[in-house]
Amino acid sequence: MKNTFLIILSLFAVTSCQKEIDLDLEDQSGKIVIEGNVTDQAGPYVVKITKSVPFTQPNQYPAVTGAQVVLSDNTGQTETLHYIGDGQYQTTAFVGASGRTYTLKIQAEGQQYTAQSTMPEPVDFEGLAQDSFKFGDKISYTLLPIFTDPSVLGNRYLFSFTVNNLSKKYINVFSDNLNNGLPNQRPLMMPNDDSDGADHEVVPGDSIHVEMQSIDNNVFTFYSALLDISGGGGSGVTPANPPGNISNGALGYFSAHTQSRQSFVIQ
C-alpha cells in the first residue's frame, strides 16, 4: 500500500542502524493517517489527517475534513484546532513546554483516536564539529552534534538535517543506552555518491542545517521502525504500520518534543 509514510521515506535518507522491530505489513489502505507535533518553540502547531491509499494508486493522500481535533495537557490547557486546508488542523494560542504530558483526541469519520506524548526536558545543542575520511580517492564528511547526555538513563534523540536549500531531509535517531551521561560521540554521516537515495554529494562550501529533537520513547520506537524498513534491503515492500502511539488502529504518530537548530558550512 501507499500512505503518508511513503512521503516520509522519500524525503528521508537513512544513515542509522537500529534493533529489529517486528512489523505487520498487511494492506492498510483506507486507514486514517495522523501526524501531530507539539514543540517547546512558539506555535502554531499542526495536526495533519489524511487517508492511506492502495499501493497501485498514485501518491495522492486524501485529506480528512470535518474532524474534531482537541489538544490538551496535564496543566489544564486545552484547545480545539481549526481546519486550514490540505488535511491540516492548527492551534491558535496553545503553548508547548517541556515536562508536560500532551493528549491528542480526534473524532473523524465516526471514529475516535487518542494519543499521548510527554515532552522531555531540553538538552543543550552546543554546536557541530566536522570530520572527514578518505576511501579510495573520495572524501566523505561527518558532523558531530555537540551535546552532553543527562545522567538519567532513558533519553532519546532525533536528528534531521538538510543540505543547502534542498528539501530532502536525512534522519538519525539516538538513544543513550550505551553512552548515558556522556558527551555525544555519534556523528551524522553526510550524503555522498554511495549514499542510498542521496541526490547531492556534500562538498566544501555546502551549508548543513541540523535540527535536534529530544523525543519520548514511543516516538523513538516509531522512527526506529521507519529506519529499519527503509534500510531493509530494497525489497520494494511498502511500510504499512510502524508502531505509532495512536489508538484505534490509526497510522502515524503524535510527538511532543523539544527542538533546537544549528547550521554549519563544510570546510
C-alpha positions in Angstrom: 0.0 0.0 0.0 1.0 3.7 -0.1 0.4 6.2 2.7 1.9 9.2 4.3 4.9 7.2 5.4 5.9 6.9 1.7 6.3 10.6 1.7 8.4 10.4 4.9 10.6 7.7 3.4 11.0 9.5 0.1 12.3 12.6 1.9 14.5 10.8 4.5 17.7 9.0 3.6 18.7 6.7 6.4 22.1 6.6 8.0 21.4 4.8 11.3 21.2 1.1 12.2 18.5 0.1 14.7 17.4 -3.0 16.5 14.9 -5.3 14.7 11.2 -4.5 15.3 8.5 -6.9 14.1 6.1 -5.1 11.8 2.8 -6.1 10.3 3.0 -5.3 6.6 -0.6 -6.0 5.7 -2.5 -3.8 3.3 -3.7 -0.9 5.3 -5.4 1.2 2.5 -8.2 3.4 3.7 -6.7 3.8 7.2 -6.6 7.2 9.0 -3.1 8.6 9.0 -2.3 11.2 11.7 0.9 13.3 12.0 1.0 15.6 15.0 3.7 17.7 16.6 4.0 20.0 19.6 7.3 21.6 20.5 8.8 23.9 23.1 9.0 26.6 20.4 6.3 29.1 19.7 3.3 27.7 17.8 1.1 27.4 15.9 1.2 23.5 16.0 -0.3 21.4 13.3 -2.0 18.0 13.2 -2.4 16.6 9.7 -5.0 13.9 9.0 -5.2 12.0 5.7 -6.2 8.6 4.4 -3.9 5.9 3.2 -4.4 4.6 -0.4 -3.7 1.3 -2.1 -0.2 0.6 -3.4 -1.5 0.7 -7.0 -2.7 4.3 -6.7 -0.7 7.5 -7.2 0.9 9.2 -4.3 -2.1 11.4 -3.6 -3.4 11.1 0.0 -7.0 12.3 0.5 -7.4 14.9 3.2 -9.7 14.2 6.1 -12.0 17.1 6.6 -14.7 17.8 9.2 -12.7 16.2 12.1 -12.8 17.5 15.6 -9.2 17.8 16.9 -8.6 18.7 20.6 -5.2 19.2 22.1 -4.7 19.4 25.9 -2.0 19.0 28.5 -1.8 18.0 32.2 -1.9 21.6 33.4 -5.4 22.1 32.2 -4.6 23.8 28.9 -6.9 22.7 26.1 -7.8 23.9 22.6 -9.9 22.8 19.6 -7.8 23.1 16.5 -9.2 24.8 13.4 -9.0 23.5 9.8 -6.7 25.3 7.4 -6.9 23.0 4.4 -5.0 20.0 3.0 -6.0 17.9 6.0 -4.2 20.2 8.4 -5.7 21.4 11.7 -3.9 24.2 13.5 -3.7 25.7 17.0 -4.2 29.4 17.8 -3.0 30.0 21.3 -1.7 26.7 22.6 1.7 26.8 24.3 4.1 23.8 24.4 6.6 23.4 27.2 8.9 20.6 28.3 7.9 18.3 31.2 4.2 18.3 30.3 2.2 15.4 29.0 0.1 16.2 26.0 -3.1 14.4 24.9 -4.5 14.5 21.3 -8.1 13.5 20.8 -9.6 13.2 17.3 -13.2 12.5 16.2 -13.1 11.6 12.5 -15.4 9.7 10.2 -17.4 8.3 13.1 -14.3 7.0 15.0 -12.3 8.4 17.9 -8.5 8.3 18.1 -6.3 9.3 21.1 -2.6 9.7 21.7 -0.3 10.9 24.4 3.3 12.2 24.4 5.4 13.6 27.2 7.8 16.4 26.2 11.3 15.7 27.6 13.5 18.3 29.2 15.7 20.1 26.7 19.3 19.1 26.2 21.7 21.9 25.1 22.7 21.6 21.5 26.1 23.3 21.7 27.2 23.1 18.1 28.7 20.9 15.3 32.2 19.6 14.7 33.3 18.4 11.3 35.4 15.4 10.5 36.3 13.7 7.2 37.7 10.4 6.0 39.1 9.2 2.7 38.1 6.0 1.0 40.0 5.5 -2.3 40.0 8.8 -4.0 36.8 10.0 -2.4 36.5 12.3 0.7 33.4 11.9 2.8 32.3 14.2 5.6 30.6 13.8 9.0 29.3 16.3 11.5 29.3 15.5 15.2 26.4 17.1 17.2 28.0 18.5 20.3 25.8 17.8 23.4 26.1 16.0 26.7 23.5 13.4 27.6 21.9 13.9 31.0 22.8 11.5 33.8 19.4 9.9 34.0 19.0 6.9 31.7 16.4 6.9 29.0 17.0 10.0 26.8 16.1 9.7 23.1 17.0 12.0 20.3 16.0 12.6 16.7 18.4 14.5 14.4 17.3 15.7 11.0 19.3 17.7 8.5 19.1 19.3 5.1 21.8 20.4 2.7 21.8 23.9 1.3 18.3 24.8 0.2 17.3 21.3 -0.9 14.1 19.9 0.5 15.2 16.3 1.2 15.7 15.5 4.9 18.1 12.9 6.4 17.3 11.5 9.8 19.0 9.6 12.6 17.7 8.5 16.0 20.0 8.1 19.0 19.4 6.5 22.4 21.6 6.8 25.5 21.7 3.1 26.2 25.4 2.9 25.5 26.6 6.4 26.4 24.4 7.5 29.3 25.6 10.8 30.9 28.5 11.3 28.4 29.3 13.7 25.7 27.9 12.6 22.3 30.3 10.6 20.1 28.0 9.6 17.3 28.4 11.6 14.1 25.9 12.3 11.3 27.2 11.0 8.0 26.9 13.5 5.2 25.5 12.1 1.9 27.9 11.2 -0.9 27.6 9.3 -4.2 27.4 6.0 -2.4 24.6 7.1 0.0 21.3 5.3 -0.6 18.8 7.8 -2.1 21.3 10.7 -2.0 20.6 13.4 -4.6 23.6 15.5 -3.6 27.2 14.8 -2.7 28.3 17.1 0.1 31.4 19.1 -0.7 33.2 22.0 0.9 31.1 25.2 0.9 27.8 23.3 1.4 25.6 24.5 4.3 24.2 21.8 6.5 21.1 22.7 8.6 20.7 20.4 11.6 17.7 20.1 13.9 17.9 18.3 17.2 14.8 16.9 19.0 14.5 15.3 22.4 11.7 12.8 21.9 9.9 10.3 24.1 10.4 6.6 23.8 7.2 5.9 21.8 8.2 8.3 19.1 11.8 6.9 19.2 10.3 3.4 18.5 8.2 4.8 15.6 11.2 6.4 13.9 13.4 3.4 14.6 10.9 1.2 12.8 10.9 3.6 9.8 14.6 3.4 9.7 14.5 -0.4 9.8 12.0 -0.6 7.0 13.8 1.9 4.7 17.1 0.1 5.2 15.5 -3.3 4.7 17.4 -4.3 1.5 15.3 -2.7 -1.2 12.7 -5.4 -1.3 10.0 -2.9 -2.6 7.7 -3.7 0.4 5.9 -0.6 1.5 5.6 0.0 5.2 2.1 -0.3 6.5 2.1 0.4 10.2 5.3 1.3 12.0 4.3 1.1 15.7 2.9 4.5 16.4 1.3 5.8 19.6 -2.2 6.5 18.3 -5.2 4.3 19.4 -7.9 2.6 17.4 -5.6 1.4 14.6 -4.7 4.8 13.2 -1.3 5.0 11.4 1.1 7.7 12.3 2.5 9.4 15.4 2.0 12.2 17.9 5.2 13.8 19.2 5.8 16.4 21.9 9.4 17.3 21.7 12.0 19.9 22.3 13.6 21.5 19.2 16.8 23.4 18.5 18.9 24.1 15.4 22.4 24.6 14.3 24.0 25.3 10.9 27.5 24.5 9.6 29.4 25.2 6.4 31.6 22.3 5.3 35.2 23.3 5.1 
